[in-house]
Amino acid sequence: MSADPGATGPTLGRDEVAHLARLARLAVTEDELDLFARQLDSIIEWVAKVGEIAAADVPPTSHAVPLQNVFRPDELRPGLTQEQALAGAPASQDGRFRVPRILGEEQ
């Protein structure tokens, strides 16, 4: 990063943006280099401002509200018997659903 005497911190220059574009395998024009340099500088400034505001007495959080289990507890419930499940199948064999073959003999 190059130092700009009028800026409050380091700024990204065209060379750095061109280097980042090469790393990302992006083709950028000369005009885009200037545009992206300004945009990235703006982003870096905003990140620096957020860093200044972040207080040491505020714990880091991943969620705004505490997480809690909102699902019902697991309960064993009766289901279909094997015969009931197979009764609705178009075909069954040896107590299992019979389905059309989808793989060839070689597999």
N, C-alpha and C positions, 0 to 999 in steps of 0.2 A: 504494500500500500504506500502511496506517496503522501507526503505531508504538504498540506495547503496552508499557507500562513494565515489566511482569512477564516479557516474552518476551525471548529471546536475540537476536532479529532481527526484521525486519519481518514483519507478519502480514497475511493477507488478510482484509478485512472483508466484510460483506454487500454493500456497494456495489460492491466490486471483483468479487465473484462474480456479482452481478446484471449487471454490465457484460459480463463474459465470457459469461454465458448469452445476453445479447442479441446479442453478436457471433456466437455459434455458433447463433443462432436456436433456442434451447432454451427451452421453457416450464418454469419451476421454481416451486415453491410457496415460501411463507415458511419452512416447516420445512426444506425442501431447501436453502434459502440458508444456514441455520445449519449444517446437516449438511455441505454441500459446503465451506463455509469452514473447518470443523474438519479435514476430510479433506485439503483442499489445503494447509493449514498443516502437517499431518503430513508430507505428501509433500515440501514445501519444506524442512522440518527434516532429513529423511533425505538429501535431495540435498546439503544443506550439510554434513552429516556425512561423506558420501562425498568431497566436495571437500576436507575437512580431511585425510582419510586419504590421498588421492592424493599420492604422493611424486614429487618432481621427478626422482629417479634411476631411476624405473621408466618405460621407454619405452611410449608408447601402442601398443596392439595391437588388431587387429581379429579375430584368431583366437588361441585358446589354444595351438595347435600350429602349427608352420610348414606352409605350404601346399606341396604337391608334386604333380606330375602323376602320377596313379594310373592313367591310361589307357595302353593299349599304343601303341606308335608306329604311325603310319600305314604300311601296307604295301599295295602293289598286289597284288591277288589276281584271278585270272581269274573272270569272271562269266558270265552267260548270253549267248549270241549273240542277235542280233535274232530269228532264226528260232525259237530255243528259247523265248524270252520270249513271242513271239506264239503259239506252239503251244498254250499253255494258255488263250488268250483266247477268249471266245465269238465274237468278230468282230474282224477286222482289215481295214485298207484302206491300200494304198500303204505298207506297212511300219510302220504305226502301229496302236495300239489304236483300235477303233471303239466309241464309247460313245453312248448315247442323247442326243439334243439336250435341253438343259435351259433354254436361253435362247430367247426368241421371235425372230421375224424382225427386230424393230425394234432388236435389240441387236447 
